[in-house]
């Protein structure tokens, strides 16, 4: 299905508000630079906030739907409120069914007495507790969310001595955001993924 979030000041949100039942909309995509290949890396850590969960969900679905995919996947997901945790029912079902492959860390900004997850933004300690060992070279850390979350996560990763080439950011300004934290000469990871069995670049 299609997941939409309306932003009060969003230009695209205003266009969608003008649509009526029966109107047609043409979409182009996917246009992302990251191509997921099963078993290309041993570990993937997904850090998402808000609607940034949508591209991460595609990876989660790909990993859990392939019985031959051995990629260990960790999802750290922040939302302002519990109700804003999109696709939580599906994510919980997949985590329960694929406990050896998928683990999920939830955090919300506003909680009540029934909430049993973490509170507040995903910070350095949450990342440190959920990331693979630093010496693990076969890993990818994928960030997907608003600019505040991206920069905060990058600063935490930098302070944890995580390699810039292991980080991928969804969105058009990922390289600039990495360089803003790691420095202008920071090494960037490739948008292309190497298939480990053949060593051939998949484009």
C-alpha positions in Angstrom: 0.0 0.0 0.0 0.9 3.7 -0.2 1.9 5.5 3.0 1.3 9.2 3.1 2.0 11.7 5.8 0.6 15.2 5.5 2.9 18.1 6.5 1.3 21.5 7.2 4.0 23.3 5.2 4.8 20.6 2.8 4.5 21.5 -0.9 3.6 18.0 -1.9 1.1 17.6 0.9 -0.8 20.6 -0.4 -1.0 19.0 -3.8 -2.4 15.8 -2.3 -5.0 17.7 -0.3 -6.4 19.0 -3.6 -7.0 15.5 -5.0 -10.5 14.0 -5.1 -11.7 10.5 -5.2 -11.1 9.1 -8.7 -8.1 11.4 -9.5 -5.0 9.8 -11.0 -1.5 10.4 -9.9 1.6 9.3 -11.8 4.6 8.1 -9.7 8.2 7.4 -10.9 10.4 5.0 -9.0 12.0 3.4 -7.2 14.9 6.0 -7.5 17.0 5.0 -4.6 20.8 4.4 -4.9 21.0 1.5 -2.5 20.3 -1.9 -4.1 19.8 -4.7 -1.6 21.3 -8.0 -2.4 20.8 -11.0 0.0 23.9 -11.9 2.0 25.9 -9.0 0.5 26.8 -8.0 4.1 26.5 -9.9 7.4 24.8 -7.1 9.3 22.5 -4.3 8.4 21.4 -1.7 11.0 18.5 0.4 10.1 17.8 3.7 11.9 14.5 5.3 11.1 12.2 8.0 12.3 8.7 8.9 11.2 7.8 8.0 7.6 11.5 7.2 7.1 10.5 3.7 8.1 9.1 3.0 4.6 12.4 2.3 2.8 13.7 0.4 5.8 10.5 -1.7 5.7 11.3 -2.8 2.2 14.7 -4.2 3.4 13.1 -5.9 6.3 10.5 -7.5 4.0 13.3 -8.6 1.6 15.4 -10.2 4.4 12.6 -12.0 6.1 10.9 -13.3 2.9 14.1 -15.0 1.7 14.9 -18.2 3.6 18.4 -18.2 2.2 19.1 -14.7 3.3 21.3 -14.9 6.5 21.7 -11.1 6.9 21.3 -10.1 10.6 19.1 -7.1 10.6 18.5 -4.6 13.4 15.9 -1.8 13.2 16.0 1.2 15.5 12.7 3.1 15.0 11.7 6.4 16.6 8.4 8.2 16.4 6.8 11.1 18.2 4.0 9.0 19.7 3.2 5.3 19.9 0.4 5.9 17.3 3.0 7.3 14.9 4.9 4.0 14.8 3.8 3.0 11.3 3.6 -0.7 10.3 4.3 -1.7 13.9 1.9 -4.6 13.8 3.7 -6.0 10.7 7.1 -5.3 12.1 6.3 -7.1 15.4 4.9 -10.1 13.5 8.0 -10.3 11.3 10.3 -10.0 14.3 8.5 -12.7 16.2 8.6 -15.1 13.2 12.2 -14.3 12.3 13.8 -13.8 15.7 17.2 -15.0 14.5 17.3 -12.5 11.7 15.5 -9.5 12.8 15.5 -7.5 16.1 13.6 -4.2 16.7 14.3 -1.3 19.1 11.4 1.1 19.4 11.5 4.6 21.0 8.9 7.3 21.2 8.9 10.9 22.3 5.6 10.9 24.2 4.7 7.9 26.3 2.0 6.6 28.7 2.0 4.1 31.5 1.4 1.2 29.1 4.5 1.8 26.9 7.3 -0.7 27.5 9.8 0.6 25.0 12.5 3.3 25.1 11.8 7.0 25.4 13.3 9.9 23.5 15.4 10.2 20.4 17.7 7.4 19.4 21.0 8.5 20.8 24.6 7.3 21.2 23.9 4.7 23.9 21.0 3.1 21.9 23.2 2.9 18.9 26.1 1.5 20.8 23.9 -1.2 22.3 22.4 -2.3 19.0 25.2 -1.9 16.5 27.4 -5.0 15.6 30.9 -5.1 17.0 33.1 -2.3 15.7 35.6 -4.7 14.2 32.9 -6.3 12.0 33.8 -5.1 8.5 30.8 -6.7 6.7 28.1 -4.3 7.8 25.9 -1.4 6.6 24.3 1.3 8.7 21.3 2.9 7.0 19.7 6.1 8.2 16.3 7.2 7.0 14.4 10.2 8.5 14.4 13.9 9.0 17.6 16.0 8.9 17.7 16.5 12.6 17.7 12.8 13.2 20.2 12.1 10.5 22.7 14.6 11.8 22.2 13.5 15.4 22.8 9.9 14.4 25.8 10.7 12.4 27.4 12.6 15.3 26.7 9.6 17.5 28.3 7.2 14.9 31.3 9.5 14.6 31.8 9.6 18.3 31.6 5.8 18.3 34.4 5.6 15.7 32.1 4.1 13.1 33.5 4.2 9.6 31.8 6.7 7.2 31.9 4.3 4.3 29.7 1.9 6.3 26.9 4.6 6.5 24.2 5.1 3.9 21.6 7.9 4.1 18.3 7.8 2.2 17.7 11.1 0.5 19.4 13.5 -1.9 21.8 15.1 0.6 23.4 12.0 2.2 27.0 12.7 1.0 26.8 16.3 2.2 25.5 15.3 5.6 28.2 12.7 6.1 30.9 15.2 5.1 29.4 17.8 7.5 30.1 15.4 10.4 33.0 13.3 9.2 34.9 16.0 7.3 35.2 17.0 3.7 37.5 14.1 2.9 35.3 11.5 4.5 35.3 8.2 2.6 31.8 7.4 1.2 30.4 4.0 0.7 29.3 3.0 -2.8 25.6 3.1 -3.8 26.2 -0.2 -5.6 26.3 -3.5 -3.8 28.7 -6.3 -4.4 27.2 -9.7 -4.7 29.5 -11.8 -2.5 29.3 -15.0 -4.4 30.4 -13.6 -7.7 32.2 -10.4 -6.9 30.3 -8.7 -9.7 28.9 -5.2 -9.2 25.1 -5.1 -9.5 23.9 -1.8 -10.9 
